[in-house]
């Protein structure tokens, strides 16, 4: 009896040591550490920065319209006399929130449907995978543009746009994850511990959520980072085209729309370069961190 009681504790200790070792290896990757530090700074910049700014995100000053960077306005002002630096901070709140929220929604939906398809198989598997195949056969960006254009046609209120954009991005993001999770579940359900769970008479819900899905966490963590970057890019693209989050709510995407004006594009680079660089650096940092996490959790994939 003592041996049976000690085994779960030993397994928990082993599992903990694996995650600790993975974290230690991640810390040894200087590029990953730099990317993580940059992302932390970007979150502080976006969520704490506006609290320290002397200007409001929507505070207008018609006497200071399109002023270049100065000691008073570090990144200049826009065409309404608003401080570009403050709007860049508040825009980061929206862009990062949309990226994270769409990642969580697509992760939950994709992992759940993929696990159900892989575990039950048969007609349930066929139905879920055929829906995923249909969505994967359509390029995600044109599909997002079509859906967003319909929302604009129906004149959806601006206050609800951000939530709809989150759901749209997660809608096109779950099929790829569902296929990955399904493949993992098909392999895991043939393992001996699942056969033992069948003998013990454990419910399907317990086997899926307590034994199968936890073994896909490394894959989920990697996909989560890449999905966040994709969410930020998709939101920025839609907002740039005027189909996502629209003014007066600021996002990095709709701040770059000023570049549509040739004069502003050539003469006033402080209006569009800062949000463009914010998108570029944030997405690169997320992707670099995601690749590092993948190499740590699955060394066999390194360099492939």
N, C-alpha and C positions, 0 to 999 in steps of 0.2 A: 504493500500500500504506500509506503514512504517513497518508493521509486516512482510510482504513478503520480504522486503529488509533486515531486520535484521536477518532473519532465516539463510541464508547462512553463515553470519558472526558468528552466535552462533554455527553452526555446525562446522565451521572451528576451533573455539576456543575449542570446546569439543574434536575434533580430536587431536588438538595440545596438549591438557592437557593429553589425553590418552598416547600419545607418550612420553610426558615429565614424566609422572608417571612410564611408563615402563622403561625409562632410569634411573630414580631414583632408582627403585627396582633393576635394573641390577648393579648399583654402590654399592648397599648394599651387593651384593654377592662378598665376598672377593676372592673366587676362580676364578670367572669370571674376576674380575679386574686384578688379577695377570696374568691370561692367556692373557688378552688384552695387558697388559704392556710388557709381554714377546714377543708377536707377533710384537709390535711396535719396540722393541729392535732388533728383528731379521731382520725386514725390514731395520732399520738403519745400522745394521751390514752388510747386503748384498749390499745395494745400496750406502751407504756413506762410509763404511769401506774401500773399494778398493781405494777411493780417498785419504785416509790418509796413505795407506800402502807404504813403500819405495820400494816395489818390484812389478814387473809386473806379471800378472796372468800367462803369458807364458814365462817369463824370465828364461832362463836355466843357470845353473852353474854346469858344469860337475865335478868340484872339491868338490861340496857339495851334492853329490847324496846320498839320504836315510840317511841323518844325523838326529839323534834324536832331540827332542825339546831342545832348548837352548835359551839364551838371545838374540841371533841374529835371530833365527827362532823359534818363540814361540811354533809352532806345528810341527817343524821339516821340512824336505824337502822330496820330492818324488823321484822316480827313474830317473828323469831328472834334479834333483837339483832345482826344483821349490818350492817356499815357499807354504807350505800346507795351512797356515792360509789365505793367499791372494787368493788362488784358492778356498778355502771354501767359502769366501765372494762372489766371482764372480759366483761360482756354485749356491749359494743361489739366485742370480738374475734370473738365468734361471729356477730353480725349482719353485720358487715362482711365476714367471711370467707365466709359463706354467699352474700352478694350478689355478691362478686367471683368466687367459684368457680362459681356458677350462671351468671354472665355468660360466663365462659370456656367452659364446657361448651356452652351454647346457641349461642355464637358459632362455635365449632369445628363443631358439628353442623349448624347452619343454613347457614354459609358453604359447607361441603363439599357438603351435599345440594343447596343452591341452585345451586352451580357445576356439579355433575354434571347436574342437571336442565336447566339452561340450555344447557350445551355439547352434550350428546348428544341431547336432545329425544326425540321419539317415545314409545315405551311407558315408558321410564325416567322421562321428564319427567312423563307422565301419572300413573304410580304414586306418585311422590314428591309431586306437587302435590295428588293426591286425598287422600292421608294428611294433608297440611298443611291442606287445606280442611276435613276432618272435625274436626281438632283446633281450628281457628279458629272453627268453627261452634258450639263448646261454650265458654261463658264460662270463663275460666281459673281464677278463684277457686273457683266451685263444683266444678270438676273437681279442683282441688287438695284441697279439703275432703273430697271423696269418697275420693280415694286415701289421704289421711292418716287418715281414719276407718277404712279397711280395715287400715292398718298398726297402728292402735291396737287393733283387734279381734284381730289376730294377735299382739299383745303383742311388738312389735319392741323389743329392748333399747335403753335410753336412749343408750348409747354409740354406737350406729349411727344414731340418729335424724338427727343433723346431716348425715351423708353422704346419707341417703335424701332429706332435704329439699332438698339441693342438686340431686340428680338429678331430683326432681319438678319443681322450678322451671324447670330447664333443659329438661325434657320439654315443658312448655307454652310455652316461650319461643322455641324454634327455628323453628316454622312461619312466623311473620311475617318473620323475618330471611331465611329460605330464599326466600320470594317476592320480597323486595327484591333479593337477590343474583341470583336467576334473571333478573329483569328487566334488571339491569345486564349480565349475561353475554350475554343475547340481543342487546343492543345492541353490546357490545364485540366479539363474535365476527365481526361484519360489517365491522370496521375493516380497513384495508389491512395493518397489521402482522401481523394474524392470518392474512390471506391469504398474506402472505409466509412466515409460519411453516409454513403448509400446503405451500407450494412447496418449502421447505427440508426437508420431511419430518420435522419435530419430532414427538415423541410427544405423545399427548393429555395425559399427566401433566405433561409439561414446559410445554405451552401453558396448562394450567389453573393450575398452581402458580407459574409464572414469568412469565406474560404477562397472564392474565385476572384472577386474584384480587388481585395487587398493585394493579391499577387500581381495585379496590373498597375500598381501605384507608380513604379518607375516610369512606365510608358506614359501614364497620365501626367506626371510631373513635366516630362519633356514636351508633350503635346500642349500642355497648359501655357508654357512660355511662348511657344511658336504661335499658338492661337491668339495670345494677347497681342503680339506684334501684328498679326494679320488683322485683328479687330481695329487697332489704331489706324492702320493703313486704309482699311475699307471705310472707316468713319471719316477720315481726312479726305478721301477721294469723293465720297458722296457730298460732304459739306462744301468742298471746293466747287463741285458742279451745281451747288445750290439745291441739292436733293436730300441732304441730311439735316443736321442741326443748322438752323438759319439764324441770321441776326434778329434781334440784338444779342442773343446768346453767343458768346465767343467760343470757338474751337480753333485748334491749330489749322484745320482744313479751311474753314471759311475766312480765316485771317489772310490766307494766301491768295484769296480771290482778288485782292487789290492788284496782283500781278497781271490781271487781264487788261489793265490799262497800260498802254505802251509808255506813256510819260512817267507814271509811277514806277513801272518796271525798270526804266532806265535811270531816272533821276532820284528816286526815293527808295533805295534798296532796303532801308531800315524797316520798311513796312511789311516786307514779305520774306526777307532772309531769316530773321529770328524764328518765326514759326516753322519755316522749312527746315532749318537746322535742328529745331527741337524734335520734329518728326523723325528726321534722318538719324540723329544720334540715339534717340530713345529706341527706335526699332532695331538699329544695329546692336545696341547694348543688350537688348532682350534676346536677339538671335544668338549672339556670342555666348551669353549665359546659358541659353538652352542647349547649344552644342556642347558646352563644357559639362553640363549636367548629364547629357546623354553619354558622353565619354566616361564619366565617373560611374554611372549606374549600369552601363552596358559596355565594358571595355572592348568587346568584340566588334562594336560598330565604329571604333575610333579609326579615322582616316578613310572610311569607306565612302 
